[in-house]
């Protein structure tokens, strides 16, 4: 009797082990498929954007060449939105543990580059993901700023840089409470604003920023 019980228990353990292995293999394949899909999306999102600077420098900010490039980027963005929508609606926001650092970043990039309706739909989901450690707080901060700017409001973290279409001059889009912007940036893991904007050869001067913002508000 004891021998039969032992054999039965061993059989159950083997079945559970096999089931666990099958489930694990299935999950691994799904994760790999998602990683591969997001890798392709990432390349589509970044490849053409990497050409913006050189095209603008060569042909000018109002050139046909730059306009054509942006049209192609917008087209690819619309396709990527559909792909990422399907992923997010089915699986929710996937963390680095599931799709890796690059895959996780790709989800953010597509939402960041999507239209305003797309951003507004997934902003709450991204906020929840940030609270659960599934997305970096600094990425969420960039999306928060982008949404505010698209709504005609002042940004919070100073991440959004504008450009004068006539002169090609870069400028920092209006910031709410600019005196404490670096404190807010530090809280979400962003480097100081002065360091961030140096990429565009800009110098952070809070008083000049306040003056420029006031001038813009008076024009409007």
DOMAR-811203 format. One record per residue (C-alpha): residue number from 1; residue in three letters; x, y, z. Coordinates in Angstrom, 1 decimal, always signed. Layout:
! DOMAR-811203
PT    k    r      xx      yy      zz
PT  NUM  ALA       X       Y       Z
...
***
This chain:
! DOMAR-811203
PT    k    r      xx      yy      zz
PT    1  UNK    +0.0    +0.0    +0.0
PT    2  UNK    +2.8    +2.4    +1.0
PT    3  UNK    +4.6    +1.5    -2.2
PT    4  UNK    +1.5    +2.3    -4.3
PT    5  UNK    +1.1    +5.7    -2.5
PT    6  UNK    +4.8    +6.4    -3.1
PT    7  UNK    +4.5    +5.6    -6.8
PT    8  UNK    +1.4    +7.8    -7.1
PT    9  UNK    +3.1   +10.7    -5.4
PT   10  UNK    +6.1   +10.4    -7.6
PT   11  UNK    +3.8   +10.4   -10.6
PT   12  UNK    +2.0   +13.5    -9.5
PT   13  UNK    +5.3   +15.3    -8.9
PT   14  UNK    +6.5   +14.3   -12.4
PT   15  UNK    +3.3   +15.6   -13.9
PT   16  UNK    +3.5   +18.9   -12.0
PT   17  UNK    +7.1   +19.2   -13.0
PT   18  UNK    +6.4   +18.6   -16.6
PT   19  UNK    +3.4   +21.0   -16.5
PT   20  UNK    +5.6   +23.6   -14.9
PT   21  UNK    +8.3   +23.2   -17.5
PT   22  UNK    +5.8   +23.5   -20.3
PT   23  UNK    +4.3   +26.6   -18.8
PT   24  UNK    +7.8   +28.1   -18.2
PT   25  UNK    +8.9   +27.3   -21.8
PT   26  UNK    +5.6   +28.9   -23.1
PT   27  UNK    +6.2   +32.0   -21.0
PT   28  UNK    +9.8   +32.3   -22.2
PT   29  UNK    +8.7   +32.0   -25.8
PT   30  UNK    +6.1   +34.7   -25.3
PT   31  UNK    +8.6   +37.0   -23.7
PT   32  UNK   +11.1   +36.4   -26.5
PT   33  UNK    +8.4   +37.1   -29.1
PT   34  UNK    +7.5   +40.4   -27.4
PT   35  UNK   +11.1   +41.4   -27.1
PT   36  UNK   +11.7   +40.7   -30.8
PT   37  UNK    +8.6   +42.7   -31.7
PT   38  UNK    +9.5   +45.6   -29.5
PT   39  UNK   +13.1   +45.6   -30.9
PT   40  UNK   +11.7   +46.1   -34.4
PT   41  UNK    +9.4   +48.8   -33.2
PT   42  UNK   +12.3   +50.5   -31.5
PT   43  UNK   +14.4   +50.6   -34.7
PT   44  UNK   +11.4   +52.0   -36.6
PT   45  UNK   +11.0   +54.7   -34.0
PT   46  UNK   +14.6   +55.7   -33.7
PT   47  UNK   +16.3   +55.1   -37.1
PT   48  UNK   +14.7   +58.1   -39.0
PT   49  UNK   +14.8   +60.3   -35.9
PT   50  UNK   +18.5   +59.9   -35.8
PT   51  UNK   +18.7   +61.7   -39.2
PT   52  UNK   +16.7   +64.8   -38.2
PT   53  UNK   +19.8   +66.8   -37.1
PT   54  UNK   +21.8   +66.2   -40.2
PT   55  UNK   +18.9   +66.8   -42.6
PT   56  UNK   +18.0   +70.0   -40.8
PT   57  UNK   +21.6   +71.2   -40.9
PT   58  UNK   +22.1   +70.3   -44.6
PT   59  UNK   +18.8   +71.6   -46.0
PT   60  UNK   +17.3   +73.9   -43.4
PT   61  UNK   +14.4   +73.8   -40.9
PT   62  UNK   +11.8   +74.7   -43.5
PT   63  UNK   +13.1   +72.5   -46.3
PT   64  UNK   +11.1   +70.0   -48.3
PT   65  UNK   +13.6   +67.3   -47.3
PT   66  UNK   +13.0   +67.8   -43.6
PT   67  UNK    +9.3   +68.0   -44.0
PT   68  UNK    +9.3   +64.7   -46.0
PT   69  UNK   +11.4   +63.1   -43.2
PT   70  UNK    +8.8   +64.2   -40.6
PT   71  UNK    +6.0   +62.9   -42.7
PT   72  UNK    +7.6   +59.5   -42.9
PT   73  UNK    +8.3   +59.5   -39.2
PT   74  UNK    +4.7   +60.4   -38.5
PT   75  UNK    +3.5   +57.5   -40.7
PT   76  UNK    +5.8   +55.0   -38.9
PT   77  UNK    +4.7   +56.4   -35.6
PT   78  UNK    +1.0   +55.7   -36.5
PT   79  UNK    +1.9   +52.1   -37.3
PT   80  UNK    +3.9   +51.7   -34.1
PT   81  UNK    +1.0   +53.1   -32.1
PT   82  UNK    -1.3   +50.2   -33.3
PT   83  UNK    +1.3   +47.6   -32.5
PT   84  UNK    +2.0   +49.0   -29.0
PT   85  UNK    -1.7   +49.5   -28.3
PT   86  UNK    -2.3   +45.8   -29.0
PT   87  UNK    +0.5   +44.9   -26.6
PT   88  UNK    -0.6   +47.3   -23.8
PT   89  UNK    -4.3   +46.4   -24.1
PT   90  UNK    -3.5   +42.7   -23.9
PT   91  UNK    -0.7   +42.5   -21.3
PT   92  UNK    -0.6   +45.9   -19.6
PT   93  UNK    +2.6   +47.8   -19.1
PT   94  UNK    +5.5   +45.3   -19.3
PT   95  UNK    +8.5   +45.8   -17.0
PT   96  UNK   +12.1   +45.2   -17.7
PT   97  UNK   +11.8   +41.7   -16.1
PT   98  UNK    +9.5   +40.7   -19.0
PT   99  UNK   +10.8   +42.5   -22.1
PT  100  UNK   +14.2   +43.8   -21.0
PT  101  UNK   +15.4   +47.4   -20.7
PT  102  UNK   +15.1   +48.2   -24.4
PT  103  UNK   +11.7   +46.7   -24.7
PT  104  UNK   +10.4   +48.6   -21.7
PT  105  UNK   +11.9   +51.8   -23.1
PT  106  UNK   +10.3   +51.2   -26.4
PT  107  UNK    +6.8   +51.2   -24.9
PT  108  UNK    +7.5   +54.6   -23.4
PT  109  UNK    +9.0   +56.0   -26.7
PT  110  UNK    +5.9   +55.0   -28.7
PT  111  UNK    +3.5   +56.6   -26.3
PT  112  UNK    +5.7   +59.7   -26.0
PT  113  UNK    +5.7   +60.0   -29.8
PT  114  UNK    +2.0   +59.2   -30.3
PT  115  UNK    -0.8   +61.6   -30.8
PT  116  UNK    -2.5   +63.4   -27.9
PT  117  UNK    -5.3   +60.9   -27.7
PT  118  UNK    -2.9   +58.0   -27.5
PT  119  UNK    -0.9   +59.8   -24.8
PT  120  UNK    -3.9   +60.6   -22.7
PT  121  UNK    -5.2   +57.0   -22.9
PT  122  UNK    -1.9   +55.5   -21.6
PT  123  UNK    -0.7   +58.2   -19.3
PT  124  UNK    -2.7   +56.9   -16.3
PT  125  UNK    -1.5   +53.3   -17.1
PT  126  UNK    +2.1   +54.6   -17.2
PT  127  UNK    +1.6   +56.4   -13.9
PT  128  UNK    +0.4   +53.2   -12.2
PT  129  UNK    +3.3   +51.3   -13.8
PT  130  UNK    +5.8   +53.8   -12.4
PT  131  UNK    +4.3   +53.3    -8.9
PT  132  UNK    +4.8   +49.6    -9.3
PT  133  UNK    +8.4   +49.9   -10.6
PT  134  UNK    +7.6   +48.8   -14.1
PT  135  UNK    +8.7   +52.1   -15.7
PT  136  UNK   +11.3   +54.7   -14.8
PT  137  UNK   +10.0   +57.8   -13.0
PT  138  UNK   +12.1   +60.0   -15.3
PT  139  UNK   +10.4   +58.5   -18.4
PT  140  UNK    +7.0   +59.3   -16.9
PT  141  UNK    +8.2   +62.8   -16.2
PT  142  UNK    +9.0   +63.3   -19.9
PT  143  UNK    +5.5   +62.1   -20.9
PT  144  UNK    +3.9   +64.4   -18.3
PT  145  UNK    +5.7   +67.4   -19.7
PT  146  UNK    +4.8   +66.5   -23.3
PT  147  UNK    +1.1   +66.1   -22.5
PT  148  UNK    +1.0   +69.4   -20.7
PT  149  UNK    +2.7   +71.2   -23.6
PT  150  UNK    +0.3   +69.7   -26.2
PT  151  UNK    -2.5   +71.0   -24.0
PT  152  UNK    -1.1   +74.5   -24.1
PT  153  UNK    +0.0   +74.3   -20.4
PT  154  UNK    +3.4   +74.9   -18.7
PT  155  UNK    +5.7   +71.9   -18.3
PT  156  UNK    +6.9   +70.7   -14.9
PT  157  UNK   +10.4   +69.3   -15.5
PT  158  UNK   +11.7   +71.4   -18.3
PT  159  UNK   +12.2   +68.5   -20.7
PT  160  UNK   +10.5   +70.0   -23.7
PT  161  UNK   +12.6   +72.2   -26.0
PT  162  UNK   +11.0   +74.4   -28.6
PT  163  UNK   +12.5   +75.7   -31.8
PT  164  UNK   +11.8   +78.9   -33.7
PT  165  UNK   +10.7   +77.9   -37.2
PT  166  UNK   +12.0   +81.1   -38.7
PT  167  UNK   +15.5   +81.3   -37.1
PT  168  UNK   +16.1   +77.6   -36.1
PT  169  UNK   +16.8   +78.9   -32.6
PT  170  UNK   +16.1   +76.5   -29.7
PT  171  UNK   +14.5   +77.6   -26.5
PT  172  UNK   +13.1   +76.0   -23.3
PT  173  UNK    +9.4   +75.8   -23.4
PT  174  UNK    +7.6   +77.5   -20.5
PT  175  UNK    +8.1   +75.9   -17.1
PT  176  UNK    +5.8   +76.1   -14.1
PT  177  UNK    +7.7   +77.3   -11.0
PT  178  UNK   +11.1   +77.4   -12.8
PT  179  UNK   +12.9   +78.3    -9.6
PT  180  UNK   +12.4   +74.7    -8.3
PT  181  UNK   +12.7   +72.8   -11.5
PT  182  UNK   +16.0   +71.1   -10.6
PT  183  UNK   +14.5   +69.9    -7.3
PT  184  UNK   +11.7   +68.3    -9.2
PT  185  UNK   +14.1   +66.8   -11.7
PT  186  UNK   +16.2   +65.3    -9.0
PT  187  UNK   +13.2   +63.7    -7.4
PT  188  UNK   +12.5   +61.6   -10.6
PT  189  UNK   +16.2   +60.9   -11.5
PT  190  UNK   +16.7   +63.6   -14.1
PT  191  UNK   +20.0   +65.5   -14.3
PT  192  UNK   +20.1   +69.2   -13.7
PT  193  UNK   +18.4   +71.3   -16.3
PT  194  UNK   +21.6   +73.2   -17.1
PT  195  UNK   +23.3   +70.0   -18.0
PT  196  UNK   +20.3   +68.6   -20.0
PT  197  UNK   +19.9   +71.7   -22.2
PT  198  UNK   +23.6   +71.9   -23.0
PT  199  UNK   +22.9   +69.4   -25.8
PT  200  UNK   +21.2   +72.3   -27.6
PT  201  UNK   +23.9   +74.7   -26.7
PT  202  UNK   +21.5   +76.5   -24.3
PT  203  UNK   +22.4   +78.1   -21.0
PT  204  UNK   +19.9   +77.9   -18.1
PT  205  UNK   +19.1   +81.4   -16.7
PT  206  UNK   +16.0   +81.3   -14.6
PT  207  UNK   +15.4   +85.0   -14.7
PT  208  UNK   +15.7   +85.2   -18.5
PT  209  UNK   +13.3   +82.2   -18.7
PT  210  UNK   +10.7   +84.0   -16.6
PT  211  UNK   +11.0   +87.1   -18.7
PT  212  UNK   +10.6   +85.2   -22.0
PT  213  UNK    +7.6   +83.3   -20.6
PT  214  UNK    +6.0   +86.5   -19.6
PT  215  UNK    +6.5   +88.0   -23.1
PT  216  UNK    +5.0   +84.9   -24.7
PT  217  UNK    +2.0   +85.1   -22.3
PT  218  UNK    +1.5   +88.8   -23.2
PT  219  UNK    +1.5   +88.0   -26.9
PT  220  UNK    -1.2   +85.4   -26.4
***
